Amino acid sequence: MSAFGGRAAGVYSSDQYDLYTGNSNPELARKIARYLGRDLGHAEVFEFANENIFVKIEDNARDRDVFVVQPTCRPVQKSIMELLIMIDAFKRASAGRITAVIPYYAYGRSDKKDQPRVPITARLVADMISVAGADRLLTMDLHQGQIQGFFNIPVDELTAVHMLSNYFKRLNLEDLVVVTDLGFAKRARTFAEILEAPLAVIEKRRQGNLDKAEVLNVIGEVKGKRAIIVDDEIDTASTLMEIERALVREGVTEIYACATHGVLSDPATDRLRTSEITEIVITDTIPLPPSKHLPQIKVLSVAPLIGEAIQRIHRGESVGALFGSDMGLVQEMILLDEETPRGDDGHVVKPEAVSANR
């Protein structure tokens, strides 16, 4: 038993595991289940008129290895409460092991005391998940790696860097430079190595508690190159627009952008719609509403990667081996949206050009 009541977990038989989902991203859960060749488990998860959340597990969960898929995305507070209540329900149903599958971890930016009298909310959420009864966590591209240390249960952190870089590698773009900020530089270096491209780093300064950052310097040679901006998430896109303007001033010829998590809080889509960015590639850790599905946005599915990780956790196998050279299968991507129009050279055709040809 852990300090938070977690149970020691062993290796389970090959088929004794179940997959459940809350309401934050059921489409991703269905894709994971389809990849695994399984049906989603049955559970009632809804909100009463008084905003109290009710959960009822409709399957026998006793001694089962249970995986609960629930990114803590918008509406964040509701998603977190659904997750906690589902975990508690499985604990009281005598589940053998409970793994919280949280592709997007909310409050990741609140990971330190950078001002007087502020909370470390990322740690608070970690404590709540542990106290609720989760035995381990499976997540993707945390805002900062030290968040893993906030948990007193095992944490498996996946990354979409290989998936995103392989996507751009298939486009056969020339004269590339990978651009990122200091916080994502380590993972961006892996991205650049896969593309065999140099890395440029953006020096920025965040202004107070506003969702806005000021770009101070571009460290690296970008003039005359195609730039791929890499980050863990795109929220309001204010930082992305600042980086775009800085790169244009430095003389780049074309700009692409990619991120694991497409939060896209307002007014992100308005900013991206009028930007000079040729293509924005995100994953489906967070569902993308039709109203925010711009022509230049491409969505890749992380379902194969998460599904493979679930199988490996269940069998007691290495999750780190997913990113080895022998696991090329899980780097294949499922394109969720319609195929982005491209010219004969493989480059994206701008939306206005597509309209003109119709």
N, C-alpha and C positions, 0 to 999 in steps of 0.2 A: 504493500500500500504506500502511495506517495503522501506528501504532506497535505495534498489537496483531495485525497480520497481516491486517486486513480488506481486501477487494478493492473497487476503485472500481466502482460499478454504474451502468449506463446505463438507457435506456428500452427495454423489451422489447416484443416483438410482442404483439398483443392476446390471444393464447390460450396462450402458452407459460409458464404458471405452474402450480404444484402446491401442494396443501394437505395437510398431514399433522398428526397429533395423537399426543400421548403418552397416558398413562392418567389424568391428573389431571381432565380435563373433556371426555371424548370426545363427550358429548351436545351441548355448545356447538359443537364443531368440526363435527359433523354438520349442525347448524342453519345454520352459516356456509356450509358446502358447498352445502346445499339452496338458500339464498338466492342463491348465485353460480351455481347450476345446474350444479354440478360434482360429481364423485365424489371422496371422500377418497383420497389416495395410500395404497399398501400398505406397511406397515412392521411388523416384529416388534419389540415392546418388552415385555420381561418380566424378571422377577427370578429368578435361580437360587436354589437352596436355601441357598447361602452369602451371600445378600443382594447379590450382585453383579448389576448390571443389564446386560442384553444388548440390543443394537439391531442390526437388519439392515434396510436399505432394499431393498425388493423390486422397485422400479421403477428405470428408467434416469433418473438425476438430472443427467447431464452437461449443463452450460450451461443448466439450467432455473432459473427464478425460483421459489424454494421458500419457503413460509410454514409455520412450525411453531407450531401452537396448543398452548400448555401454560402455563396459569396455575400459579403456584408455591404452590398451596394444600395443605391437609392430604392426605396426609403430606408436609410441606414439604420435608424433606431428600431424600426419594425423588423428588418432583416436580422439584426443581432438578437432581438428577443425571440423570434421564431427559432433561431439556431439554439439558443440556450434552453428553451422549453422543450424542443425536440430531443436534445441531449439528455435532459432530465427524464423525459418520458422513457427513453431507451434504457437509462440506468435503472429506473424503477420497474422496467419490464425484464430485468435480469439479462440484458445483452452481455455477451461474453467480452467484447471489446468494442469501443465506440471511437471512430476516427472522424473528426470534423474536417471536411474537405472544403476549404475556404479559398477559392481561386483568387479572390480580391479581398485583402484584409484592410478594413476601414480604420481610420485614426492612425494609420501608419506614420503620418507626418508628425504626430505628437509623440515623439520617441525620446525626448530629453527635455530638461528644464533650461530653455534658452532665454527665459525671461524670469524676473522674480514672481513668485506666487502663482505659478501655472502648473497644471497637472501633467503627468506622463500618461496620457489616456491609452496609448498603445499597450502599456503594462496593465492598466486596469482591465481592458478588454481581455487580455491574455489570462488574467486571474479569474475573470468571470467564466471563461470557457473551461478552465481547469476545474473550478469549483462545481460547475454544472455537472461534470462527470465525464468529460472527454478524456480518452486515454492517449490520443496522439493527434497531431495536426498535420494536414497536407495542404500546402499553399503554393502560390506562385509569385515570384519577384516582389518580395517585401520591399517597402520603401527604403529601409535600411536593414542590413544583415543582423545588427545587434538585437532586433526584435525577437529573433529566435531565442535569445537568452532570457527573455521575459517569461518564457514558459517553463514550468516544472514537469512537462511531459515531452516525449520525443517530437521533434519537428522535422518534417521533410519539406524543403523548399525547392520547388521546380523553377526552371527559368524558360522563358520563351525566346531567349537570345538566339539559340541555334535554329529554331523554326523561322524567326524573322530574317536572320542573315541568309539562310538557305533560300528563302523566297527571293531576296534581291539578287542572290548569286545566279538564280535561274534567268534573270532578266538580261544578264550579260552586259551590264552597264560598264562604260569605260571611264577612266580618269576620276575614280571615286575618292572621296574622303569621308570618314565617319566622324560625326560631330556630336558631342555630348557635354553635360555639365560635370562638375567634379564629383557629385554624389553618385553618379552612375558610371564613372570612368572605368572601374575594374571590369564590369560586365561588358561595357562597350569595347574594351580592348579585345575581348574574346570575339565580339561581333566583327571588329576590324580584321582580326587575324583570319577569320573564316573567309572574308571577302578579299584578303590580301591587299588591304587598303590602309593608308596612314590614318592616324587618329588626331583630331583637333579637339581642344577642350575649351568650353565656354566658361569664363569667369563672370559670375553674376552676383547680385546683391538683392535679397528680398526686402521689400519695404514694409516694415511693421508686420501686422497680421493680415494685410491685404493679399488677395490672390494675384499678386503682381510682382515681377522681378525686373531689375534693371541689369541689362547686359553691359559689363564693363570692358571686357577684352575677349578677342578670339585668339587663343594660343595655338598656333600651328598654321601651316600653309594651306589655304583653301582657294586662292585665286585661280580661275580657269578650270575648276573642278566641279564635278557633280557631288553635291553634299547629301548625305543621309543623316538626318537628326535622329538620335536614339535616346529614349528615356523609358522610365518604368511606367509612367502614366501621362495622359493628356487630360487635364481637368478643365479649366476655363480657356485654355490655349493662349493665355496672355504671355507666358514665358516663351512658348513656341513662336509667337509672332515677333517677340523681341529678338529671338535668335535668327528668325528669317530676315528681319531688317538688317541685322548685323552682317549676315552672310551676303546679302545683296550688296551692301556697302563694300564688302571685301572682294567682290567680283566673282562669285560663283556663277556657273552657267545654268544650273538646274538644282532644284531642292526637292528631296523626298523626306518623309518623316515616318517614324514607326514607334510604337509603344506597346507594352503588354496590355495595359488597362486603358480602355477608352471611356473614361468617366464622362467627359463632354458635358460638363455643367454649363448652363447658359452664362454668357453668350458664345460658347465655344463654336457652335456650328456656324453662326453668323461670321465669326472671324475666319474660320477655315474656308468658308464659301468664297470669300473675297481675297484669299491669300494667293501667293505666287507658288505655293507648294503643289507639285505635280501629282503626288499620290501620298495618302496617309494610310499606313497599314497598322491595324490593331488586331487584338484577339477577342474572342467571345467570353472572356472571364466575366464581363459585364454585358448584359443584353443591350443591344442597340435599337432604340425605337425607330420605326419607319420614318418619323419626322426628322431624325438626325442622320439618316443614311444618305450622305452626299455622294454624288457620282465619283469623286476622287477618293472615297474611303473604301478600303478593302479590308474585309474581316476574315481572319484565319481562325480555325477552330483548334482549341487546345484539348478537345475531347480525347484524341488518341493518346496524347502524352499523359493526361490525368488517368485515363483508363489503364494504361500500362503500369503506371505507378501504383494504382490500387491493387492490381494483380500481384505486383512484386511485394507490396506491404503485406498482403494477405498470406503469401507463401513464405515470407521471411527472407526474401531475396534482396539484392542490392538495388536501391533506387538510383544511386549515383551512376550505375552502369548504363542508365538510359541515355547518357550524354557521351557514351563511348562510340568508337567507330563501328562497333558491331551492331548498333541499334539504329541503323538508317531508316528502318520502317516507321518508327514513331516520329520521325521528323517530317514525314509526309503530311501535307496540309489538306484540310477540307475547306473549300471555298464556299462560304455561306451565302454570299450575295451573288448577283448576276455577274457574269464575266466582265471585267473592266475592259472597255474598248481600247485596242492597241493598234498601232500602225505596223507596217511591214518590218520596221527596225526593232519592234518589241517595246517601244516607248508608249507611254499612256497618251491617248488622244484626248485633248482638252474637251470638256463638255460642250463649249460653244462650237467646236469643230464638228462634233457629232451632230448637233442640231442643224448645222448648216448643210450637212450632207443628206438630211432627211427630206 
